[in-house]
Amino acid sequence: MNFVETSNCIFAQVVKDYHRTNDVDYPINNPYEQGTIEHDLYLKNWIDVVQWHLEDIIRDPQINPVDALALKRRIDKSNQDRTDLVERIDTYFWNMFHHVPAQANAKINTESPAWAVDRLSILHIKIYHMQEQVDRTDVSAEQHEKCAQKLAVLLEQLDDMTSSITQLLEDYASGERVMKVYRQMKMYNDPTLNPVLYGQK
């Protein structure tokens, strides 16, 4: 299997593993050896699927405001963990491709490969939950049809993303595209860059 096929298999495995308990507090049981890209891909999708459900919970109109604030803090941390992990995966790609000589007409991509993998990870979660909606028996025929159409689009998108990311990696390997990585440089979690935080000193 190539990298994207491996990613698809791992992401599908994680979504299935998580929904055995469907519990945002259930501890991760990553079956892959730490330090491997497979381990990072499993962790990446686990973070995404837990955050998906945290985002559902925080939208409960009856949620206690104190609980909501704690949940918002947890989501913020999850977003930072997600960003840090994507950048670690980009380092994996950088180590793989930065030495490849660029062709004379080499192009630059609009996003790094790991952020494309990030979207692929989330797409697997969307597909799982849209399939849940298609399988519901307590909705109107009209809603069922709308969800079925959305699911078909998501599945087509999965095929397209699988092909496009594979082609992107092939272009890096051949020098048709130049491997460049721009870090996110998020400021709101940094106490030296967020004026609300450094203003408290």
LUMKOLTOR-544998 format. One record per residue: residue in one letter; x, y, z of N, C-alpha, C in turn. Coordinates in nm, 2 decimals, always signed. Atoms other than C-alpha are relative to their C-alpha. Example, Ala and Ser with C-alpha at 12.3 -4.5 7.8 and 13.67 -1.06 7.14 Angstrom:
REM residues 2
REC residu    nxx    nyy    nzz   caxx   cayy   cazz    cxx    cyy    czz
REC      a  +0.09  -0.12  +0.00  +1.23  -0.45  +0.78  +0.09  +0.12  +0.00
REC      s  -0.09  -0.11  +0.00  +1.37  -0.11  +0.71  -0.08  +0.11  +0.08
//
This chain:
REM residues 201
REC residu    nxx    nyy    nzz   caxx   cayy   cazz    cxx    cyy    czz
REC      m  +0.08  -0.12  +0.00  +0.00  +0.00  +0.00  +0.09  +0.12  +0.00
REC      n  -0.07  -0.12  -0.01  +0.11  +0.35  -0.06  -0.04  +0.08  +0.12
REC      f  +0.02  -0.07  -0.12  +0.11  +0.62  +0.20  -0.15  +0.04  +0.02
REC      v  +0.14  -0.05  -0.02  -0.25  +0.75  +0.14  -0.09  -0.12  +0.02
REC      e  +0.08  +0.12  -0.02  -0.39  +0.39  +0.12  +0.02  -0.04  +0.15
REC      t  -0.03  +0.04  -0.14  -0.22  +0.32  +0.46  -0.08  +0.10  +0.09
REC      s  +0.07  -0.10  -0.08  -0.37  +0.65  +0.60  -0.15  -0.03  +0.00
REC      n  +0.15  +0.03  +0.01  -0.72  +0.56  +0.48  -0.03  -0.12  +0.09
REC      c  +0.02  +0.12  -0.09  -0.69  +0.21  +0.65  +0.00  +0.04  +0.14
REC      i  -0.01  -0.04  -0.14  -0.57  +0.36  +0.97  -0.11  +0.09  +0.05
REC      f  +0.11  -0.09  -0.04  -0.83  +0.64  +0.98  -0.13  -0.08  +0.02
REC      a  +0.12  +0.08  -0.02  -1.11  +0.39  +0.92  +0.01  -0.09  +0.12
REC      q  -0.02  +0.08  -0.12  -0.97  +0.17  +1.19  -0.03  +0.08  +0.13
REC      v  +0.02  -0.08  -0.12  -0.96  +0.46  +1.44  -0.15  +0.03  +0.02
REC      v  +0.14  -0.04  -0.01  -1.32  +0.57  +1.37  -0.08  -0.12  +0.06
REC      k  +0.07  +0.12  -0.05  -1.43  +0.21  +1.43  +0.04  -0.02  +0.15
REC      d  -0.04  +0.02  -0.14  -1.22  +0.18  +1.75  -0.07  +0.09  +0.09
REC      y  +0.06  -0.10  -0.09  -1.35  +0.50  +1.89  -0.15  -0.03  +0.03
REC      h  +0.14  +0.02  -0.01  -1.71  +0.41  +1.83  -0.04  -0.13  +0.07
REC      r  +0.03  +0.11  -0.08  -1.68  +0.09  +2.02  -0.06  +0.04  +0.14
REC      t  +0.04  -0.05  -0.12  -1.73  +0.30  +2.33  -0.07  +0.14  -0.01
REC      n  +0.06  -0.14  +0.02  -1.83  +0.65  +2.19  +0.01  +0.08  +0.12
REC      d  -0.03  -0.07  -0.13  -1.67  +0.81  +2.50  +0.12  +0.09  -0.02
REC      v  -0.11  -0.09  +0.02  -1.46  +1.12  +2.47  +0.11  -0.01  +0.10
REC      d  -0.10  +0.01  -0.11  -1.28  +1.03  +2.79  +0.06  -0.14  +0.00
REC      y  -0.06  +0.13  +0.00  -1.20  +0.67  +2.69  +0.15  +0.01  -0.05
REC      p  -0.14  -0.02  +0.04  -0.82  +0.63  +2.67  +0.03  -0.06  -0.13
REC      i  -0.05  +0.05  +0.13  -0.65  +0.58  +2.34  +0.08  -0.13  +0.02
REC      n  -0.08  +0.12  +0.00  -0.51  +0.24  +2.27  +0.07  -0.02  -0.14
REC      n  -0.07  +0.00  +0.13  -0.27  +0.30  +1.98  +0.08  -0.12  -0.02
REC      p  -0.07  +0.13  +0.03  -0.16  -0.03  +1.83  +0.13  +0.01  -0.07
REC      y  -0.12  -0.01  +0.08  +0.13  +0.11  +1.64  +0.12  +0.05  +0.09
REC      e  -0.12  -0.03  -0.08  +0.49  +0.16  +1.77  +0.02  +0.15  +0.00
REC      q  -0.02  -0.14  -0.01  +0.56  +0.51  +1.90  +0.13  +0.03  -0.08
REC      g  -0.11  -0.04  +0.08  +0.79  +0.70  +1.67  -0.01  -0.04  -0.15
REC      t  +0.03  +0.04  +0.14  +0.64  +0.55  +1.35  -0.10  +0.10  -0.05
REC      i  +0.10  -0.08  +0.07  +0.43  +0.74  +1.10  -0.14  -0.06  +0.03
REC      e  +0.13  +0.06  -0.03  +0.15  +0.49  +1.16  -0.05  +0.04  +0.13
REC      h  +0.04  -0.05  -0.14  +0.15  +0.58  +1.53  -0.06  +0.14  -0.01
REC      d  +0.05  -0.14  +0.01  +0.11  +0.95  +1.44  -0.13  +0.01  -0.07
REC      l  +0.12  +0.00  +0.07  -0.16  +0.88  +1.19  -0.12  -0.05  +0.09
REC      y  +0.11  +0.05  -0.09  -0.36  +0.68  +1.44  -0.03  +0.11  +0.11
REC      l  +0.02  -0.10  -0.10  -0.31  +0.95  +1.71  -0.07  +0.12  -0.07
REC      k  +0.07  -0.11  +0.07  -0.41  +1.22  +1.45  -0.15  -0.02  -0.01
REC      n  +0.14  +0.02  +0.02  -0.74  +1.07  +1.37  -0.08  -0.02  +0.14
REC      w  +0.06  +0.01  -0.13  -0.81  +0.99  +1.74  -0.03  +0.14  +0.06
REC      i  +0.03  -0.13  -0.04  -0.77  +1.35  +1.83  -0.11  +0.06  -0.08
REC      d  +0.11  -0.06  +0.08  -1.00  +1.45  +1.54  -0.13  -0.06  +0.04
REC      v  +0.13  +0.06  -0.03  -1.27  +1.20  +1.63  -0.05  +0.04  +0.14
REC      v  +0.04  -0.05  -0.14  -1.27  +1.30  +2.00  -0.05  +0.14  -0.01
REC      q  +0.04  -0.14  +0.01  -1.28  +1.67  +1.91  -0.14  +0.01  -0.07
REC      w  +0.13  +0.00  +0.07  -1.57  +1.60  +1.67  -0.12  -0.01  +0.10
REC      h  +0.11  +0.02  -0.10  -1.78  +1.47  +1.96  +0.00  +0.11  +0.11
REC      l  +0.00  -0.12  -0.09  -1.66  +1.75  +2.19  -0.08  +0.12  -0.06
REC      e  +0.07  -0.11  +0.06  -1.79  +2.00  +1.94  -0.15  -0.03  +0.00
REC      d  +0.14  +0.03  -0.02  -2.13  +1.81  +1.95  -0.05  +0.04  +0.14
REC      i  +0.04  -0.02  -0.14  -2.14  +1.82  +2.33  -0.02  +0.15  +0.03
REC      i  +0.01  -0.14  -0.04  -2.07  +2.19  +2.36  -0.11  +0.08  -0.06
REC      r  +0.12  -0.07  +0.06  -2.36  +2.28  +2.13  -0.13  -0.04  +0.06
REC      d  +0.12  +0.03  -0.08  -2.61  +2.13  +2.38  -0.05  +0.13  +0.06
REC      p  +0.05  -0.12  -0.05  -2.84  +2.43  +2.45  -0.02  +0.00  +0.15
REC      q  +0.03  +0.02  -0.15  -2.89  +2.30  +2.81  +0.13  -0.01  +0.08
REC      i  -0.12  +0.02  -0.07  -2.52  +2.28  +2.89  +0.03  +0.10  +0.11
REC      n  -0.04  -0.09  -0.11  -2.40  +2.43  +3.22  +0.11  +0.09  -0.05
REC      p  -0.10  -0.09  +0.05  -2.20  +2.74  +3.14  +0.14  -0.03  +0.06
REC      v  -0.13  +0.04  -0.06  -1.92  +2.63  +3.38  +0.06  -0.12  -0.08
REC      d  -0.05  +0.11  +0.08  -1.90  +2.30  +3.20  +0.04  +0.04  -0.14
REC      a  -0.03  -0.04  +0.14  -1.91  +2.47  +2.86  +0.14  +0.07  -0.01
REC      l  -0.13  -0.07  +0.00  -1.61  +2.69  +2.95  +0.11  -0.10  +0.01
REC      a  -0.10  +0.11  -0.02  -1.41  +2.38  +3.07  +0.01  -0.07  -0.14
REC      l  +0.00  +0.07  +0.13  -1.51  +2.21  +2.74  +0.07  +0.08  -0.11
REC      k  -0.07  -0.09  +0.09  -1.40  +2.51  +2.54  +0.15  +0.00  +0.01
REC      r  -0.15  +0.01  -0.03  -1.06  +2.50  +2.71  +0.05  -0.13  -0.06
REC      r  -0.04  +0.13  +0.05  -1.04  +2.13  +2.62  +0.01  +0.00  -0.15
REC      i  +0.00  -0.01  +0.15  -1.13  +2.20  +2.26  +0.12  +0.08  -0.05
REC      d  -0.12  -0.08  +0.03  -0.86  +2.47  +2.25  +0.13  -0.08  +0.00
REC      k  -0.12  +0.08  -0.02  -0.60  +2.23  +2.38  +0.01  -0.11  -0.12
REC      s  +0.01  +0.10  +0.10  -0.72  +1.97  +2.13  +0.05  +0.06  -0.14
REC      n  -0.04  -0.06  +0.13  -0.68  +2.21  +1.84  +0.15  +0.02  +0.00
REC      q  -0.15  -0.02  +0.00  -0.32  +2.29  +1.95  +0.07  -0.13  -0.01
REC      d  -0.06  +0.13  +0.02  -0.24  +1.92  +1.98  -0.01  -0.05  -0.14
REC      r  +0.02  +0.03  +0.14  -0.38  +1.87  +1.64  +0.10  +0.07  -0.09
REC      t  -0.10  -0.07  +0.08  -0.17  +2.14  +1.49  +0.14  -0.05  +0.02
REC      d  -0.13  +0.05  -0.03  +0.14  +2.02  +1.66  +0.03  -0.13  -0.07
REC      l  -0.01  +0.13  +0.06  +0.08  +1.67  +1.53  +0.01  +0.01  -0.15
REC      v  -0.01  -0.02  +0.15  +0.02  +1.79  +1.17  +0.14  +0.05  -0.03
REC      e  -0.14  -0.05  +0.03  +0.35  +1.98  +1.19  +0.10  -0.11  +0.01
REC      r  -0.09  +0.11  -0.02  +0.52  +1.66  +1.31  -0.01  -0.09  -0.13
REC      i  +0.01  +0.08  +0.12  +0.38  +1.47  +1.01  +0.06  +0.07  -0.12
REC      d  -0.07  -0.07  +0.11  +0.50  +1.75  +0.78  +0.15  -0.02  +0.01
REC      t  -0.15  +0.02  -0.02  +0.85  +1.70  +0.93  +0.04  -0.14  -0.06
REC      y  -0.02  +0.14  +0.06  +0.82  +1.33  +0.82  +0.01  +0.02  -0.15
REC      f  +0.00  -0.02  +0.15  +0.74  +1.45  +0.46  +0.13  +0.08  -0.04
REC      w  -0.11  -0.08  +0.02  +1.01  +1.71  +0.48  +0.13  -0.08  -0.01
REC      n  -0.11  +0.09  +0.00  +1.27  +1.45  +0.57  +0.01  -0.09  -0.12
REC      m  +0.01  +0.09  +0.11  +1.15  +1.24  +0.28  +0.03  +0.07  -0.13
REC      f  +0.00  -0.06  +0.14  +1.14  +1.50  +0.00  +0.09  +0.12  -0.01
REC      h  -0.07  -0.13  +0.02  +1.35  +1.81  +0.08  +0.13  -0.01  -0.08
REC      h  -0.13  +0.01  +0.08  +1.66  +1.67  -0.08  -0.02  -0.03  -0.14
REC      v  +0.03  +0.04  +0.14  +1.49  +1.59  -0.41  +0.03  +0.13  -0.08
REC      p  -0.03  -0.12  +0.08  +1.63  +1.83  -0.68  -0.13  +0.04  -0.07
REC      a  +0.12  -0.06  +0.06  +1.36  +2.06  -0.81  +0.02  +0.01  -0.15
REC      q  +0.00  -0.02  +0.14  +1.28  +2.05  -1.18  +0.00  +0.15  -0.03
REC      a  +0.00  -0.14  +0.03  +1.32  +2.38  -1.37  -0.13  +0.07  +0.01
REC      n  +0.13  -0.06  +0.00  +0.95  +2.43  -1.39  -0.08  -0.05  +0.12
REC      a  +0.07  +0.06  -0.12  +0.87  +2.29  -1.04  -0.10  +0.10  +0.06
REC      k  +0.11  -0.08  -0.05  +0.55  +2.42  -0.88  +0.01  -0.01  +0.16
REC      i  +0.01  +0.00  -0.14  +0.47  +2.50  -0.52  -0.15  -0.03  +0.03
REC      n  +0.14  +0.03  -0.03  +0.15  +2.36  -0.36  -0.05  +0.10  +0.10
REC      t  +0.06  -0.10  -0.09  -0.10  +2.58  -0.17  +0.00  -0.04  +0.15
REC      e  +0.00  +0.05  -0.14  -0.08  +2.36  +0.14  +0.11  -0.11  +0.01
REC      s  -0.10  +0.11  -0.03  +0.17  +2.12  +0.30  -0.07  -0.13  -0.01
REC      p  +0.07  +0.13  +0.02  +0.10  +1.75  +0.25  -0.07  -0.04  +0.13
REC      a  +0.07  +0.04  -0.12  +0.02  +1.70  +0.62  -0.13  +0.06  +0.02
REC      w  +0.13  -0.06  -0.01  -0.26  +1.95  +0.61  -0.10  -0.06  -0.10
REC      a  +0.08  +0.08  +0.08  -0.40  +1.76  +0.32  -0.05  -0.13  +0.07
REC      v  +0.03  +0.12  -0.08  -0.38  +1.45  +0.53  -0.10  +0.03  +0.11
REC      d  +0.10  -0.04  -0.11  -0.56  +1.64  +0.81  -0.14  +0.00  -0.06
REC      r  +0.13  +0.00  +0.06  -0.85  +1.70  +0.58  -0.05  -0.14  -0.04
REC      l  +0.04  +0.14  +0.02  -0.85  +1.33  +0.48  -0.05  -0.07  +0.13
REC      s  +0.04  +0.06  -0.12  -0.87  +1.23  +0.84  -0.14  +0.05  +0.04
REC      i  +0.13  -0.06  -0.04  -1.17  +1.46  +0.91  -0.11  -0.06  -0.10
REC      l  +0.10  +0.05  +0.10  -1.34  +1.33  +0.59  -0.04  -0.14  +0.04
REC      h  +0.04  +0.13  -0.04  -1.34  +0.98  +0.73  -0.10  +0.01  +0.11
REC      i  +0.09  -0.01  -0.11  -1.52  +1.10  +1.04  -0.14  +0.05  -0.05
REC      k  +0.13  -0.05  +0.06  -1.78  +1.29  +0.83  -0.07  -0.11  -0.07
REC      i  +0.06  +0.11  +0.07  -1.84  +0.98  +0.62  -0.07  -0.09  +0.10
REC      y  +0.06  +0.09  -0.10  -1.90  +0.77  +0.93  -0.13  +0.06  +0.06
REC      h  +0.12  -0.06  -0.06  -2.15  +1.01  +1.08  -0.11  +0.03  -0.10
REC      m  +0.11  -0.01  +0.10  -2.33  +1.08  +0.75  -0.06  -0.13  -0.02
REC      q  +0.06  +0.14  +0.01  -2.37  +0.70  +0.72  -0.10  -0.02  +0.11
REC      e  +0.09  +0.01  -0.11  -2.53  +0.71  +1.06  -0.13  +0.06  -0.03
REC      q  +0.12  -0.07  +0.03  -2.78  +0.96  +0.94  -0.08  -0.07  -0.11
REC      v  +0.07  +0.08  +0.10  -2.86  +0.76  +0.63  -0.06  -0.12  +0.06
REC      d  +0.05  +0.13  -0.06  -2.92  +0.45  +0.85  -0.11  +0.03  +0.10
REC      r  +0.11  -0.02  -0.09  -3.17  +0.63  +1.07  -0.14  -0.04  -0.05
REC      t  +0.14  +0.04  +0.04  -3.53  +0.51  +1.06  -0.10  +0.09  +0.06
REC      d  +0.10  -0.09  -0.06  -3.69  +0.80  +1.25  +0.00  +0.13  -0.07
REC      v  +0.00  -0.12  +0.08  -3.66  +1.06  +0.98  -0.08  -0.01  -0.12
REC      s  +0.08  +0.00  +0.12  -3.86  +1.16  +0.68  +0.08  -0.05  -0.12
REC      a  -0.07  +0.05  +0.13  -3.79  +1.02  +0.33  +0.08  +0.12  -0.06
REC      e  -0.08  -0.11  +0.06  -3.68  +1.37  +0.23  +0.13  +0.02  +0.07
REC      q  -0.13  -0.02  -0.07  -3.42  +1.40  +0.50  +0.09  -0.12  -0.03
REC      h  -0.08  +0.11  +0.03  -3.30  +1.05  +0.43  +0.06  +0.02  -0.14
REC      e  -0.05  -0.02  +0.14  -3.26  +1.14  +0.06  +0.11  +0.10  +0.00
REC      k  -0.10  -0.11  +0.00  -3.07  +1.46  +0.14  +0.13  -0.06  +0.06
REC      c  -0.12  +0.06  -0.06  -2.83  +1.26  +0.37  +0.07  -0.10  -0.09
REC      a  -0.06  +0.10  +0.09  -2.78  +0.99  +0.11  +0.07  +0.07  -0.11
REC      q  -0.07  -0.07  +0.10  -2.69  +1.25  -0.15  +0.13  +0.06  +0.06
REC      k  -0.12  -0.05  -0.06  -2.44  +1.41  +0.09  +0.10  -0.11  +0.02
REC      l  -0.09  +0.12  -0.02  -2.29  +1.07  +0.17  +0.07  -0.03  -0.13
REC      a  -0.06  +0.03  +0.13  -2.24  +1.01  -0.20  +0.11  +0.10  -0.04
REC      v  -0.10  -0.10  +0.03  -2.06  +1.34  -0.24  +0.13  -0.02  +0.09
REC      l  -0.11  +0.02  -0.08  -1.84  +1.26  +0.06  +0.09  -0.12  -0.04
REC      l  -0.07  +0.12  +0.05  -1.75  +0.92  -0.08  +0.08  +0.03  -0.13
REC      e  -0.07  -0.04  +0.12  -1.66  +1.08  -0.41  +0.12  +0.09  +0.04
REC      q  -0.11  -0.08  -0.04  -1.45  +1.33  -0.23  +0.11  -0.08  +0.06
REC      l  -0.10  +0.09  -0.05  -1.27  +1.05  -0.05  +0.09  -0.06  -0.12
REC      d  -0.07  +0.05  +0.12  -1.18  +0.90  -0.39  +0.09  +0.11  -0.06
REC      d  -0.08  -0.11  +0.06  -1.06  +1.24  -0.52  +0.12  +0.04  +0.09
REC      m  -0.11  -0.04  -0.08  -0.86  +1.32  -0.22  +0.11  -0.11  +0.01
REC      t  -0.10  +0.11  +0.00  -0.69  +0.98  -0.22  +0.09  +0.01  -0.12
REC      s  -0.08  -0.01  +0.12  -0.59  +1.03  -0.58  +0.09  +0.13  +0.00
REC      s  -0.08  -0.13  +0.01  -0.48  +1.40  -0.54  +0.11  +0.00  +0.10
REC      i  -0.11  +0.00  -0.09  -0.27  +1.34  -0.23  +0.11  -0.09  -0.05
REC      t  -0.09  +0.09  +0.05  -0.11  +1.04  -0.39  +0.08  +0.07  -0.11
REC      q  -0.07  -0.07  +0.11  -0.03  +1.25  -0.70  +0.09  +0.11  +0.05
REC      l  -0.08  -0.10  -0.06  +0.10  +1.53  -0.48  +0.14  -0.06  +0.05
REC      l  -0.12  +0.06  -0.05  +0.35  +1.30  -0.31  +0.09  -0.05  -0.11
REC      e  -0.07  +0.04  +0.12  +0.45  +1.16  -0.65  +0.07  +0.12  -0.06
REC      d  -0.06  -0.12  +0.06  +0.52  +1.51  -0.77  +0.12  +0.05  +0.09
REC      y  -0.11  -0.04  -0.09  +0.74  +1.58  -0.46  +0.12  -0.10  -0.03
REC      a  -0.11  +0.11  +0.03  +0.93  +1.25  -0.53  +0.07  +0.03  -0.13
REC      s  -0.06  -0.02  +0.13  +0.99  +1.35  -0.89  +0.06  +0.14  -0.02
REC      g  -0.05  -0.13  +0.01  +1.08  +1.71  -0.82  -0.09  +0.09  -0.08
REC      e  +0.09  -0.09  +0.07  +0.78  +1.84  -1.01  -0.06  +0.11  +0.09
REC      r  +0.04  -0.10  -0.10  +0.68  +2.02  -0.69  +0.11  +0.01  +0.10
REC      v  -0.10  -0.03  -0.11  +0.90  +2.18  -0.43  -0.06  -0.02  +0.13
REC      m  +0.04  +0.02  -0.13  +0.86  +2.06  -0.08  +0.03  +0.12  +0.09
REC      k  -0.02  -0.11  -0.10  +0.80  +2.36  +0.15  -0.10  -0.01  +0.11
REC      v  +0.08  +0.01  -0.11  +0.66  +2.37  +0.49  -0.01  +0.14  +0.07
REC      y  +0.02  -0.12  -0.08  +0.51  +2.68  +0.66  -0.07  -0.04  +0.13
REC      r  +0.06  +0.03  -0.13  +0.44  +2.64  +1.03  -0.12  +0.09  +0.03
REC      q  +0.12  -0.07  -0.02  +0.10  +2.76  +1.16  +0.03  +0.13  +0.08
REC      m  -0.04  -0.12  -0.08  +0.26  +3.00  +1.42  -0.13  +0.06  +0.07
REC      k  +0.12  -0.04  -0.07  -0.07  +3.01  +1.62  +0.04  +0.09  +0.11
REC      m  -0.04  -0.10  -0.10  -0.06  +3.31  +1.86  -0.09  -0.01  +0.12
REC      y  +0.09  -0.02  -0.11  -0.36  +3.27  +2.08  +0.03  -0.08  +0.13
REC      n  -0.04  +0.09  -0.11  -0.21  +2.99  +2.30  +0.13  +0.04  +0.05
REC      d  -0.14  -0.04  -0.04  +0.13  +3.16  +2.33  -0.01  +0.12  +0.10
REC      p  +0.01  -0.11  -0.10  +0.15  +3.37  +2.65  +0.09  +0.12  -0.03
REC      t  -0.09  -0.12  +0.03  +0.42  +3.59  +2.49  -0.06  +0.07  -0.13
REC      l  +0.05  -0.06  +0.12  +0.21  +3.67  +2.18  -0.15  +0.04  +0.01
REC      n  +0.14  -0.03  -0.02  -0.16  +3.68  +2.30  +0.00  +0.12  +0.09
REC      p  +0.00  -0.12  -0.09  -0.21  +4.04  +2.44  -0.08  -0.02  +0.12
REC      v  +0.09  +0.03  -0.12  -0.48  +3.91  +2.68  +0.09  -0.07  +0.10
REC      l  -0.08  +0.08  -0.10  -0.22  +3.67  +2.83  +0.12  +0.08  +0.04
REC      y  -0.12  -0.07  -0.05  +0.09  +3.88  +2.83  -0.03  +0.13  +0.07
REC      g  +0.05  -0.12  -0.07  -0.11  +4.18  +2.95  -0.03  -0.02  +0.14
REC      q  +0.03  +0.03  -0.14  -0.18  +4.00  +3.27  +0.13  +0.00  +0.09
REC      k  -0.13  +0.00  -0.07  +0.19  +4.00  +3.37  +0.02  +0.13  +0.08
//
